[in-house]
Amino acid sequence: MSSDMIMTVRGAVAASAIKPGGILVHQRVLQKETTVVDMDIAAEDLMELREHPAEKGNLVLSNETRAYRELERLSLVQSNCVVDIHGRDERDVVRLKRMAEQLDLHILASTSVDDTTTSTDVSALAHQLVLDLQYGMDNTTIQASVIYQRTSLSPANPTILRAIAQTIQYHRNGGGGMLHALSSSFQTKLFHGRRGTAAQHQQLWHAITHHNPLLLLQGYVKPPPSVIPKDFIPCSICRLEFEPVVGEYFTKFEFVYCSTKCLRRHRIAGFGPVDQLQ
């Protein structure tokens, strides 16, 4: 992906497609559906929810229609880009992509290391982030765009420390091209080889946070391609790298397919040469 492209749940889009109304960071745009029914608040519950607003699923939006109505208001302020901050266990990227297509929005999904993460190995955590950011989340081809980690003023716990460590390792593995907005290399690009004055730093920071976050793209450094895991193989039909499921016979033909969808597509094309498939 080139430096002027942004990865969204719908795929990579040009940075010029982002409207000037700004980029909205939204915590939990659409929650995964649970056994708790998303319904109107009963009158008898209003008093309790005023005192305890986090109870009865009041902070969870899992109804796709309501989320749609909420996001369609962005058109009123000339904004079409949303960053969805979500935990790994609660996200629903398939419905998020469908809603983005219906609204013609550019939604950036997030990946994270949560308190429920069982692994304590830094390499395994970094590997999971690489898969989410470079290949797709939750058994889909929908790629994450940002790394999200909740923090607080409480003493750092092991999960947060692991998150910091695996973020660094992800950068070392060639992912993301991450760069701090006020780092020396970023300033060198914007200030024509100079570090810039304190006033210029303040002006730059204000411009990024209040007017044009896409200025960050000017400091983007394209990383080397990440190493494909050894157990991943390329699909002959869709050309995507995938991890074969143990026991599935993906290589019983002269071509390799990643799913029955690709196999069906090849059959409809008359099993012609795979290099002619688009």
Summary of the structure (lengths in Angstrom):
residues: 278
radius of gyration: 21.7
end to end distance: 19.2
largest distance: 66.9
contacts: 698
relative contact order: 0.10
helix: 38%
strand: 12%
